[in-house]
Every structure is written in C-alpha cells, then in structure tokens.
C-alpha cells in the first residue's frame, strides 16, 4: 500500500529557549541532540499545531516547574507530509502508536535504534518532508499534535515563515550578552 501524503497549511508554534530565539528556523538543536524523529546529525524542525502543545513539548523535563520560553508562531504550507495520527497510515507503515511513543531517548542511550528513527529515515528516503504526529510530552492528550519537518525552507513546497511582523525577535546572540556573565 502506498503511504498517503497530505498538505499541511496553517499556523504552527514552537516554544524556544529565549537565548536561541534569534534562530527560530535553524533546526540545529535537534541536529545536535537528536529527537524523536531525527537521529543526531540530521536537522529537524519540531513545531506544534497549537500553542499549548508547543509549551508542553518545550517543558518536558519541567512540567511542574516551567522554565522561561519564547513562543514563536509560523505560517506553514508544506506538501509531502505523512499524517501518523491516522490508523490506516500506521498500518501501511507496519507501525503502532506504541512504536511512536517508544522511549526514544532511553533507547538511543542504550545503543538501540528507536523505531521512530527508522521510520524517519525511511520516509526521508522516499521523499517525504515530515510528519504530523501526536505529542507524547507529559500532560498531552491524543488531540495534541506536532508537525515535524526534515525538509523546510522559505519557499514552496515546504514553506515555513516566522510570524514577526513587528520585528520583536532578537537578530543575534549578541542581544543576550551582558556584563560578561
């Protein structure tokens, strides 16, 4: 069975560590550390379909002691996206929701390859730009969803544009430097 692709068009959100909000489209943090849908060395842009999910994703380690974040909105218009919230799509990929929710970080630290890394590699090789998937952050429910991209730019067919009409985001890391601390 062919894996169905969709086009996602709408606003998505990311909650950034304030110091890195001057590079809201980089994907470098995910490239450096890896994530549920990318192994270290592979860039990925993790966004959420609503602001609450973005906040919960960013606070995973501190659900009861929130840390400061900068919430950024993006206008997205991306083709070639696989919707992993659909049972039919999971069946076509021979996956379960449990595979998606697997403890990817623990597995990676144990030298195992998480099933979500295998899936991401397979989908990238076929030419898909990303996935829509349920958030597995603490406190999230089935309706909390993310758009994760491996292929994005400022132009179609995988366009992501920061919404910052008033120029409020910092332009460089220099804005965070203080009296040498």
SULJO-V946449 format. One record per residue. N is the residue number from 1. PSI is psi in degrees with one decimal (NA if undefined). Layout:
n = <N;N>
psi = <PSI;PSI>
This chain:
n = <1;2;3;4;5;6;7;8;9;10;11;12;13;14;15;16;17;18;19;20;21;22;23;24;25;26;27;28;29;30;31;32;33;34;35;36;37;38;39;40;41;42;43;44;45;46;47;48;49;50;51;52;53;54;55;56;57;58;59;60;61;62;63;64;65;66;67;68;69;70;71;72;73;74;75;76;77;78;79;80;81;82;83;84;85;86;87;88;89;90;91;92;93;94;95;96;97;98;99;100;101;102;103;104;105;106;107;108;109;110;111;112;113;114;115;116;117;118;119;120;121;122;123;124;125;126;127;128;129;130;131;132;133;134;135;136;137;138;139;140;141;142;143;144;145;146;147;148;149;150;151;152;153;154;155;156;157;158;159;160;161;162;163;164;165;166;167;168;169;170;171;172;173;174;175;176;177;178;179;180;181>
psi = <138.0;143.3;117.9;137.8;151.8;171.0;129.4;128.9;122.1;-169.9;135.4;167.7;152.0;141.1;117.6;150.2;129.2;-35.1;-27.1;9.7;-5.7;-9.5;62.0;-8.4;11.7;-45.3;7.6;-35.6;-44.8;-38.2;-41.3;-44.2;-16.0;170.0;-176.5;-35.4;21.3;133.5;157.9;140.1;-13.0;124.6;147.9;146.3;110.3;118.6;166.1;153.1;-5.8;156.8;-34.0;-42.9;-40.4;-43.9;-45.8;-38.9;-44.5;-23.8;18.0;-40.6;-8.5;50.1;-23.0;4.0;71.4;139.5;157.4;139.6;155.9;120.0;125.3;137.5;150.4;145.4;121.4;140.2;92.8;128.6;175.2;41.7;136.8;126.6;100.7;6.4;-5.6;126.1;-41.3;-39.7;-43.0;-41.3;-42.7;-28.8;0.9;45.7;162.9;167.4;-33.0;-36.9;-41.7;-34.9;1.9;152.7;74.5;-41.0;-43.7;-45.9;-45.6;-41.4;-22.6;5.3;12.8;150.4;115.7;146.3;-27.5;-28.1;-40.4;-44.6;-48.4;-43.7;-45.8;-47.0;-38.3;-41.8;-34.3;-26.8;13.1;146.9;-24.8;-168.8;153.2;130.7;150.8;143.7;136.0;18.3;148.2;132.9;-11.0;153.5;-179.2;-31.8;-9.4;117.5;154.3;153.0;116.3;125.8;142.9;-17.3;111.1;156.8;-173.0;9.9;156.3;153.6;2.0;60.0;128.4;123.8;130.2;137.4;104.4;58.9;-29.2;5.0;39.1;-23.2;144.7;154.9;-16.6;170.4;-19.6;-29.0;-15.4;-9.4;133.6;-143.8;44.8;4.5;NA>
